[in-house]
Amino acid sequence: MKGVERGGGTRELVLHGQATAIDGFRLAGRVAGESVHAVWDGWRLTLSGSLHQVAEIAVAVDDVFGVLAAVPSSERAMLAGSPEGVMLTLLTCCDDVQQVEYSRDGRRRVIVP
């Protein structure tokens, strides 16, 4: 999923999958020593270009090896599908996670301060 490139190498994607447990999320971390971020506002995902690139690689690898290893599609890396699955993919692509928060029923919840 290519997305639209914004200023500063930021990417923007629209997530069409149905969220079941969250209304939005925000994360910050590092990939290869570079600070990265992602924010999903309930419709649009904005993320660092380098995080997007690593996530695309993870999706491609899982697409090939997930089929060979018979891994259920719900457990593979994704940039399309459920926002919860996308959030998990982005988190696992970070070398270091510095901040994770999500909102549910309008209440903000912090996982990693």
C-alpha positions as CSV (number, residue, x, y, z in Angstrom):
1,M,0.0,0.0,0.0
2,K,1.9,3.0,-1.3
3,G,0.0,5.9,0.3
4,V,0.4,9.6,-0.5
5,E,3.8,11.2,0.3
6,R,3.6,14.4,2.4
7,G,6.3,16.9,3.3
8,G,9.3,15.6,5.3
9,G,9.0,12.1,4.0
10,T,5.7,11.5,5.8
11,R,3.2,9.0,4.3
12,E,-0.5,9.1,4.5
13,L,-2.8,6.1,4.0
14,V,-6.5,5.6,4.5
15,L,-7.3,2.5,6.4
16,H,-10.5,0.9,5.2
17,G,-10.6,-2.0,7.6
18,Q,-13.1,-2.1,10.4
19,A,-11.7,-1.3,13.9
20,T,-13.2,-3.4,16.6
21,A,-11.3,-2.4,19.7
22,I,-9.8,1.1,19.1
23,D,-10.9,4.5,17.8
24,G,-7.3,5.8,17.1
25,F,-3.7,5.3,18.0
26,R,-0.3,7.1,18.2
27,L,3.1,5.6,18.4
28,A,6.7,6.8,18.4
29,G,9.9,4.8,18.2
30,R,13.1,4.3,16.3
31,V,14.1,2.4,13.2
32,A,17.8,2.0,12.5
33,G,18.5,4.9,14.8
34,E,16.0,7.2,13.2
35,S,13.0,8.6,15.0
36,V,9.7,7.4,13.5
37,H,6.0,8.0,14.3
38,A,2.5,6.9,13.3
39,V,-0.9,8.4,14.0
40,W,-4.3,6.9,13.1
41,D,-7.2,9.3,13.7
42,G,-9.9,6.8,13.0
43,W,-9.7,7.1,9.2
44,R,-6.3,8.4,8.0
45,L,-2.9,6.9,9.0
46,T,0.0,9.3,8.9
47,L,3.5,7.8,9.4
48,S,7.2,8.3,8.8
49,G,8.4,7.3,5.4
50,S,11.1,5.1,6.9
51,L,8.6,3.3,9.1
52,H,6.3,2.8,6.1
53,Q,9.2,1.4,4.1
54,V,10.1,-1.2,6.8
55,A,6.4,-2.1,7.2
56,E,6.1,-2.7,3.4
57,I,9.0,-5.0,3.6
58,A,7.5,-6.9,6.5
59,V,4.2,-7.3,4.6
60,A,6.0,-8.5,1.5
61,V,8.0,-11.1,3.5
62,D,4.9,-12.3,5.4
63,D,3.0,-12.5,2.1
64,V,5.5,-15.0,0.7
65,F,6.6,-16.9,3.8
66,G,3.2,-16.7,5.6
67,V,1.6,-18.8,2.8
68,L,4.5,-21.3,2.8
69,A,4.3,-21.7,6.6
70,A,0.5,-21.7,6.6
71,V,0.3,-18.7,8.9
72,P,-3.2,-17.3,9.2
73,S,-3.6,-14.0,7.4
74,S,-4.8,-12.4,10.7
75,E,-1.3,-13.0,12.2
76,R,0.7,-11.6,9.3
77,A,2.1,-8.1,8.9
78,M,-0.4,-5.7,7.3
79,L,-0.8,-2.1,6.1
80,A,-4.4,-2.8,5.0
81,G,-7.0,-4.5,7.0
82,S,-7.9,-3.9,10.7
83,P,-6.3,-0.8,12.3
84,E,-5.4,-3.0,15.3
85,G,-3.4,-5.3,12.9
86,V,-1.7,-2.3,11.3
87,M,-0.8,-0.9,14.7
88,L,0.7,-4.2,15.7
89,T,2.7,-4.4,12.4
90,L,4.1,-0.9,13.0
91,L,5.0,-1.6,16.6
92,T,6.9,-4.8,15.6
93,C,8.8,-2.9,12.9
94,C,10.3,-0.5,15.4
95,D,13.7,-1.3,16.9
96,D,12.7,0.7,20.0
97,V,9.2,1.8,21.0
98,Q,9.1,5.0,23.0
99,Q,5.4,5.9,23.1
100,V,2.2,4.0,22.4
101,E,-1.3,5.2,23.1
102,Y,-4.7,4.4,21.7
103,S,-8.2,5.7,22.3
104,R,-11.2,3.5,22.9
105,D,-14.7,4.8,23.5
106,G,-13.3,8.3,23.4
107,R,-10.8,7.6,26.3
108,R,-7.1,7.9,25.8
109,R,-5.1,5.0,27.1
110,V,-1.3,5.0,27.4
111,I,0.6,1.7,27.0
112,V,4.2,3.1,26.9
113,P,4.5,6.6,28.3
